[in-house]
Amino acid sequence: MRPVLACLLVVLATAGAVLAQPPQELTGSVSYTTVYRFDYTKDGHKNAVRFYIELKLRPAVGKEGEPGYRAEEGYVHYYVYDEEKKQRVEKWLEGFGMLNHDAVEAHHPATKIVITGNTATFEALGMKWTVVVGGRGYQSDSITVDDGFRKKPLKLYAGGLQIAPAK
């Protein structure tokens, strides 16, 4: 009887591991502006740019202190994309002499990350975020930000987000 019970436990443990879903992550970038003319280098030329938000979020896996636990990790990052040069621009705040460069150009940590189906919720920059990935491309994605006073949907103009198994 004991060998049968031991075999059954091994089979159940193996089946549970095979059937367990791999942890999901939200990744991608979307533009929240139309094309603007912006002299981000202060060289006198106003480049055609879009302002983007990049998201990378992975919820925690398992329980802290137990084998296999992985802490949540994620960030929100702002950048500019130069449409003429077809390149991402990180040091774009040179065009705003009065702003703190590190405030926008940093990876802002995300916390309380939860991904369920095609929806991710998290907190970052003092706000609660809800991201729904509706399919391929930005047209079917949505981002809503709650600053504690009101919920505001962001209008998206380019890019795309995806929820897929973590790499």
N, C-alpha and C positions, 0 to 999 in steps of 0.2 A: 504494500500500500504506500509506503514512504517513497519508493522510487517513482511511482506514478504521480504522487502529489508533487514531488520535486520537479519532474518533467513538465507537469501542468503549469507550475509557477514560472519556469523558464520560458515556456511557450507564451504565456500571458505577458510576461515582461517584454519579450521580444516583439510581440504583436503591438503592445502599447508604444514601443519606441518607433516601430514602422509607421503606425497610424498617426503618431503625433505630428502636428503641423510644424514646419520649420518657422522660426520667428520671422515676422514681417518687418519691413522697414519702409519708410516714406523717403523718397529722394526726388530731386529735380529742381528746376528753376522756372519761374514764370515772371513775365513782365507785367508790372502794374501801371504802366504808362504807355501812351502812344509815343510816336517818335517826337523828340524834342531837339531843338538846336541848343547846344550847351558847350561853352568853352571851358572844358574841365581842366585844360592844361594852362590856361591864361596866356595862350600864344596869339590871340586875336582871331582864331578860326573857331566858329561855332560848329562843332561836329554834330551829326545826326545820331542821337543816342536813345536808348530805352533804359529805364531803371528796372532792375530785376531784384527778386528775392529768391534766395536759394535755401532749400530745406533739406536737412538730412536728420532723420529721427529713427531711433531704435528703442522700443520699450524694453524694460527689464525682463529677464527670463529667469524663472525659478524664484526661490526665496533666498534672501541674503543669509549667508552662513552655511548654506547647504551646497553639496557638490553640484557643479554645473551652473551655478548662479552667474548671471552676467548683468551688471548694472545698466540702467538705461543710459543712453547717450544721444545727444542731438544738438543741433544748432540752427539758428536763423542767421543768414548772412545777406547783406545788401551789396550789390555791385551795379556797374553801368556796362552796357554793351554798346560799343561803337559800331553802328550800322554801316558806315562807310569803310572802315578798316576791317570789319568782320572779326572783331576781337573783344574779349572781355577786358574791362578796365578796372583795376582795383584802386588805384590812387586817384580817384576822381574828385576828391574833396578839395583839391587845389583850387578849383573854381569857386569854392565857398570859403573865403578867408576867415570868416567869423565862426566857423564850426570846428569842433574838436574832431580831428580826423579819426581817432580811435573809436569814437562813439558809433560811427556807422560802418567803418571798415573791419570791425571785429567780427568774430564768430560769437553770436549771442547765445548763451546756453539755453536749451529747452529742458523743461522738467515736467513731471507728471504726464509722461507720454503714454498714450493708450491708442492702439490701432485695432479696430474691429471692422472686419470686412474691408470696405473701400473708404472708411472714415478714420481720420486720425485727429485726436485732440491732444493739446499740450498747452503749457504756459511758457511764455518768453517775453522779454521786454516789458514786464509788468502787465501783460494782457493774456487773455484766454483765447486760443486759436482753435478753429475747427476747419479741417481740410477734407474735402470730399473729392476723391479721384473718380471721375465718371467714365473714363475710357481713355482713348488715345488723343493727346493734344489738349491744349489749354481750354478749348471751347467747352469741354465737358467737365472741367475741373472747377471747384469753387473754394474760396478761402473766406472765412468770416472771422473778424477780430472783435473781441469784446473787451473794451477798456474799463469796464466797471460802470460806465454811464450809459453806453449804448452798444449794440452789436452793429458792426458795419461790414457789409460784404465788399471785398476788393474786386474791382473790375480787372479782368485779365486780358492781355493783348497778344501774348506770344509765349512760346515755351511749352512746358508740360511737366506733369508730376506723375509718379507711379508708386504704387504699393506692391511690393514683391518680396519674395523670401530674402532675408538678409544674406549678404555675401560674407 
